[in-house]
Amino acid sequence: MVGATDRCRVCDEPLTPGATFCPHCGARVEGDIDDDAAMTGRVADDKRSRGMWLFVAAVVAIVAIVAVVAIALATTSGGGSGNAPSTSVSPATHPPATTSRPPTTRPPVTTPRST
């Protein structure tokens, strides 16, 4: 598979005959065209796999950010639930509101005088 004059493609050190891995750097020795094609396919698959993992990580990060923002908005006052924020008012400083009618702006009714 490997001749006596062959050298490692990674570190350019001489390889021993029949070596599968470089004794200096540990790189796999690529002996024939089929190994080269297989290695190229593996590198392409590795890049595609890394790209997919990066995409999945980005989607997970975006979903997490949206969830945190939604929770933060829901827990703050006026969080869209339709309930007004509550206030605490002591009855001693603020008497209860009366239920009387508001004054009207209509003029008073008068009757004509007889002469």
Secondary structure, DSSP 8 states (H G I E B T S, - for coil): ---TT-B-TTT--B--TT-SB-TTT--B---SHHHHHHHHHHHHHHHHHHHHHHHHHHHHHHHHHHHHHHHHHHHSTT-SSS--------TTTS-----------S---------
